[in-house]
Amino acid sequence: MWNDLLLPLVIMGGSDSKTLMVGVPLISGQYDVSVPLVSAGLIVALLPVLISYLVCQRQLVCGALAGSGT
């Protein structure tokens, strides 16, 4: 659930630890948004998903094609 912010905020409450998708918007300040800093945070959040997709790409494609009946 990449866009889920409410559940982690409710469960973790006021603790110092936060999930990655809750922490990325907190990088920007109250009146100033540092676009390079937020972009770097989003790239760091994207890297594990991209690496796992590249590693398992062949298995994902074979599994999708196996269910198609061709």
Residue pairs with C-beta under 8 A, 6 or more apart in sequence:
1 7
2 21
3 21
4 21
5 21
5 22
8 18
8 19
8 21
8 22
9 22
12 18
12 19
12 22
18 26
20 44
20 45
21 45
23 41
24 38
24 41
24 42
24 45
25 38
27 34
27 37
27 38
27 41
28 34
28 37
28 38
53 60
